[in-house]
Amino acid sequence: PQVFTLEGAEQSYRILIESMNEGALTLSADLVILYANQCFAKMARCPLAAVMGTSFCRFLGLDDQAKLRSCLKPGKDAGGKVSMALQTADGSRLPVHLSIRPLDGSGSAVAIASVVVTDLSEIRHKEDQLRALTHRVIQVQEAERERLALDLHDQVTQPLCAILAKLQALAAQSVKDGGTGGAKTKALRERLRSIIIDYNEKSAVIGILVVHQLYYFLEHIKQP
């Protein structure tokens, strides 16, 4: 393949480009790679000599080629930034971000754009780790919620329901007795107060309807 070099580039600029941790390309109008740095060659899993002078399209899928050509259309909106997948020489797909800058043509009659290629694989890996961690946290929270619900059912809800049934019976008896529940009602009130305190320390949601019903009966059973 024919190899191109940056016209008029100073040695210090070349060193800077070669030392970048990002890929750097110069493209022609037909998307031939006129220049590439060593970092891009590593991303492409391809020797640098086999990269320069070849079409950039060989590293892109059809959809990504269309994205690139759209960014290179002449006009005020030319250039920009776009994410795509680099099809490497070993068959893998590398997520990358392209920053495309049109060239004014003053430095080269062939080159039309410079492209900086950023490897997104580490970012994607961190995103996958974050998603996995979030999923794990949700699982742990759900397991804890289920454990708490079972604990409340065994330690709180069942005793509340038992007291509710007794209060219902006492409420009916209270009507017959003229509104007095006697010592049994007082004992149930004390037991209920203890359970409700314990309940409020554990949850304000599960079984709340039972508590409301108990308060209702307490309100309607007169003190002895």
C-alpha positions as a Python dict, from the first residue, in 0.01 Angstrom:
ca = {
    (1, 'P'): (0, 0, 0),
    (2, 'Q'): (100, 360, -56),
    (3, 'V'): (216, 535, 262),
    (4, 'F'): (150, 902, 329),
    (5, 'T'): (311, 1131, 585),
    (6, 'L'): (201, 1456, 745),
    (7, 'E'): (319, 1738, 523),
    (8, 'G'): (529, 2000, 694),
    (9, 'A'): (482, 1849, 1039),
    (10, 'E'): (757, 1940, 1281),
    (11, 'Q'): (941, 1670, 1471),
    (12, 'S'): (797, 1782, 1806),
    (13, 'Y'): (442, 1756, 1666),
    (14, 'R'): (511, 1408, 1535),
    (15, 'I'): (642, 1301, 1874),
    (16, 'L'): (331, 1442, 2040),
    (17, 'I'): (97, 1255, 1807),
    (18, 'E'): (288, 929, 1845),
    (19, 'S'): (290, 956, 2226),
    (20, 'M'): (-88, 1008, 2249),
    (21, 'N'): (-296, 753, 2437),
    (22, 'E'): (-561, 795, 2169),
    (23, 'G'): (-563, 697, 1805),
    (24, 'A'): (-495, 970, 1549),
    (25, 'L'): (-587, 953, 1180),
    (26, 'T'): (-580, 1171, 872),
    (27, 'L'): (-837, 1075, 608),
    (28, 'S'): (-879, 1150, 241),
    (29, 'A'): (-1211, 1223, 69),
    (30, 'D'): (-1257, 854, -14),
    (31, 'L'): (-1173, 759, 349),
    (32, 'V'): (-822, 633, 281),
    (33, 'I'): (-603, 650, 592),
    (34, 'L'): (-326, 891, 496),
    (35, 'Y'): (-172, 885, 841),
    (36, 'A'): (-221, 682, 1159),
    (37, 'N'): (-29, 675, 1484),
    (38, 'Q'): (87, 366, 1666),
    (39, 'C'): (-196, 385, 1920),
    (40, 'F'): (-460, 343, 1649),
    (41, 'A'): (-270, 48, 1504),
    (42, 'K'): (-281, -119, 1845),
    (43, 'M'): (-656, -54, 1870),
    (44, 'A'): (-703, -209, 1526),
    (45, 'R'): (-484, -509, 1621),
    (46, 'C'): (-297, -446, 1299),
    (47, 'P'): (63, -348, 1209),
    (48, 'L'): (97, 24, 1142),
    (49, 'A'): (236, -39, 792),
    (50, 'A'): (-80, -237, 709),
    (51, 'V'): (-305, 45, 833),
    (52, 'M'): (-175, 350, 646),
    (53, 'G'): (-276, 370, 283),
    (54, 'T'): (-581, 146, 331),
    (55, 'S'): (-947, 238, 359),
    (56, 'F'): (-1078, 326, 702),
    (57, 'C'): (-1398, 146, 598),
    (58, 'R'): (-1227, -190, 649),
    (59, 'F'): (-1247, -120, 1023),
    (60, 'L'): (-1614, -12, 1023),
    (61, 'G'): (-1951, -177, 973),
    (62, 'L'): (-2191, -42, 711),
    (63, 'D'): (-2395, 162, 960),
    (64, 'D'): (-2083, 318, 1108),
    (65, 'Q'): (-1950, 398, 762),
    (66, 'A'): (-2271, 592, 698),
    (67, 'K'): (-2227, 780, 1026),
    (68, 'L'): (-1871, 874, 932),
    (69, 'R'): (-1965, 993, 584),
    (70, 'S'): (-2244, 1203, 733),
    (71, 'C'): (-1990, 1377, 958),
    (72, 'L'): (-1762, 1444, 661),
    (73, 'K'): (-2022, 1609, 438),
    (74, 'P'): (-1914, 1963, 343),
    (75, 'G'): (-2091, 2244, 522),
    (76, 'K'): (-2104, 2421, 854),
    (77, 'D'): (-2213, 2103, 1032),
    (78, 'A'): (-1916, 1902, 905),
    (79, 'G'): (-1716, 1719, 1168),
    (80, 'G'): (-1839, 1636, 1515),
    (81, 'K'): (-1828, 1343, 1752),
    (82, 'V'): (-1975, 997, 1709),
    (83, 'S'): (-1953, 659, 1884),
    (84, 'M'): (-1914, 336, 1689),
    (85, 'A'): (-1750, -7, 1694),
    (86, 'L'): (-1406, -62, 1545),
    (87, 'Q'): (-1381, -397, 1368),
    (88, 'T'): (-1030, -508, 1451),
    (89, 'A'): (-804, -736, 1250),
    (90, 'D'): (-856, -1025, 1494),
    (91, 'G'): (-1233, -1014, 1445),
    (92, 'S'): (-1324, -844, 1773),
    (93, 'R'): (-1529, -526, 1803),
    (94, 'L'): (-1385, -237, 2000),
    (95, 'P'): (-1619, 42, 2117),
    (96, 'V'): (-1465, 377, 2021),
    (97, 'H'): (-1550, 746, 2011),
    (98, 'L'): (-1446, 951, 1707),
    (99, 'S'): (-1378, 1323, 1722),
    (100, 'I'): (-1375, 1443, 1362),
    (101, 'R'): (-1234, 1776, 1252),
    (102, 'P'): (-1247, 1887, 887),
    (103, 'L'): (-921, 2025, 744),
    (104, 'D'): (-918, 2346, 546),
    (105, 'G'): (-687, 2202, 280),
    (106, 'S'): (-406, 2446, 339),
    (107, 'G'): (-172, 2179, 469),
    (108, 'S'): (-256, 1907, 216),
    (109, 'A'): (-434, 1881, -113),
    (110, 'V'): (-547, 1529, -28),
    (111, 'A'): (-638, 1518, 340),
    (112, 'I'): (-990, 1637, 428),
    (113, 'A'): (-1023, 1544, 797),
    (114, 'S'): (-833, 1456, 1110),
    (115, 'V'): (-983, 1201, 1346),
    (116, 'V'): (-905, 1128, 1710),
    (117, 'V'): (-1012, 777, 1813),
    (118, 'T'): (-1079, 711, 2182),
    (119, 'D'): (-1098, 357, 2317),
    (120, 'L'): (-1422, 318, 2518),
    (121, 'S'): (-1371, -44, 2621),
    (122, 'E'): (-1258, 45, 2975),
    (123, 'I'): (-1554, 280, 3017),
    (124, 'R'): (-1793, 12, 2890),
    (125, 'H'): (-1635, -237, 3131),
    (126, 'K'): (-1689, 2, 3422),
    (127, 'E'): (-2049, 58, 3310),
    (128, 'D'): (-2107, -319, 3300),
    (129, 'Q'): (-1959, -351, 3649),
    (130, 'L'): (-2183, -71, 3774),
    (131, 'R'): (-2491, -235, 3622),
    (132, 'A'): (-2397, -568, 3780),
    (133, 'L'): (-2342, -401, 4117),
    (134, 'T'): (-2673, -216, 4094),
    (135, 'H'): (-2851, -541, 4008),
    (136, 'R'): (-2686, -709, 4308),
    (137, 'V'): (-2789, -426, 4540),
    (138, 'I'): (-3149, -456, 4419),
    (139, 'Q'): (-3140, -831, 4479),
    (140, 'V'): (-3007, -782, 4833),
    (141, 'Q'): (-3268, -514, 4905),
    (142, 'E'): (-3546, -739, 4777),
    (143, 'A'): (-3419, -1032, 4984),
    (144, 'E'): (-3405, -810, 5293),
    (145, 'R'): (-3756, -680, 5224),
    (146, 'E'): (-3887, -1035, 5198),
    (147, 'R'): (-3704, -1133, 5517),
    (148, 'L'): (-3848, -833, 5698),
    (149, 'A'): (-4197, -907, 5570),
    (150, 'L'): (-4172, -1266, 5696),
    (151, 'D'): (-4033, -1146, 6028),
    (152, 'L'): (-4317, -897, 6066),
    (153, 'H'): (-4572, -1161, 5978),
    (154, 'D'): (-4441, -1402, 6238),
    (155, 'Q'): (-4365, -1156, 6518),
    (156, 'V'): (-4613, -875, 6465),
    (157, 'T'): (-4892, -931, 6214),
    (158, 'Q'): (-5012, -1263, 6356),
    (159, 'P'): (-5032, -1132, 6716),
    (160, 'L'): (-5208, -818, 6590),
    (161, 'C'): (-5464, -1025, 6403),
    (162, 'A'): (-5525, -1237, 6714),
    (163, 'I'): (-5579, -925, 6925),
    (164, 'L'): (-5800, -777, 6656),
    (165, 'A'): (-6024, -1084, 6668),
    (166, 'K'): (-6049, -1058, 7048),
    (167, 'L'): (-6124, -686, 7029),
    (168, 'Q'): (-6396, -751, 6775),
    (169, 'A'): (-6553, -997, 7014),
    (170, 'L'): (-6515, -754, 7305),
    (171, 'A'): (-6659, -472, 7096),
    (172, 'A'): (-6971, -679, 7036),
    (173, 'Q'): (-6989, -769, 7404),
    (174, 'S'): (-6931, -406, 7502),
    (175, 'V'): (-7240, -301, 7313),
    (176, 'K'): (-7445, -556, 7505),
    (177, 'D'): (-7290, -451, 7839),
    (178, 'G'): (-7350, -81, 7784),
    (179, 'G'): (-7000, 8, 7658),
    (180, 'T'): (-6774, -142, 7925),
    (181, 'G'): (-6503, -395, 7843),
    (182, 'G'): (-6362, -453, 8187),
    (183, 'A'): (-6014, -574, 8273),
    (184, 'K'): (-5983, -784, 7959),
    (185, 'T'): (-6010, -478, 7739),
    (186, 'K'): (-5747, -296, 7944),
    (187, 'A'): (-5505, -590, 7921),
    (188, 'L'): (-5555, -611, 7547),
    (189, 'R'): (-5487, -239, 7514),
    (190, 'E'): (-5155, -275, 7694),
    (191, 'R'): (-5057, -576, 7485),
    (192, 'L'): (-5157, -392, 7169),
    (193, 'R'): (-4955, -84, 7265),
    (194, 'S'): (-4644, -299, 7315),
    (195, 'I'): (-4686, -472, 6980),
    (196, 'I'): (-4750, -147, 6793),
    (197, 'I'): (-4431, 8, 6937),
    (198, 'D'): (-4236, -297, 6819),
    (199, 'Y'): (-4412, -279, 6483),
    (200, 'N'): (-4331, 89, 6430),
    (201, 'E'): (-3962, 18, 6487),
    (202, 'K'): (-3963, -232, 6202),
    (203, 'S'): (-4201, -100, 5940),
    (204, 'A'): (-4454, 170, 5870),
    (205, 'V'): (-4607, 3, 5566),
    (206, 'I'): (-4661, -372, 5597),
    (207, 'G'): (-4982, -455, 5778),
    (208, 'I'): (-5079, -89, 5827),
    (209, 'L'): (-5446, -167, 5762),
    (210, 'V'): (-5447, -405, 6057),
    (211, 'V'): (-5314, -131, 6282),
    (212, 'H'): (-5579, 113, 6157),
    (213, 'Q'): (-5851, -138, 6240),
    (214, 'L'): (-5709, -190, 6588),
    (215, 'Y'): (-5700, 183, 6654),
    (216, 'Y'): (-6060, 201, 6536),
    (217, 'F'): (-6171, -59, 6794),
    (218, 'L'): (-5970, 110, 7068),
    (219, 'E'): (-6146, 436, 6992),
    (220, 'H'): (-6486, 270, 7017),
    (221, 'I'): (-6430, 62, 7331),
    (222, 'K'): (-6468, 274, 7642),
    (223, 'Q'): (-6213, 268, 7920),
    (224, 'P'): (-6333, 61, 8225),
}
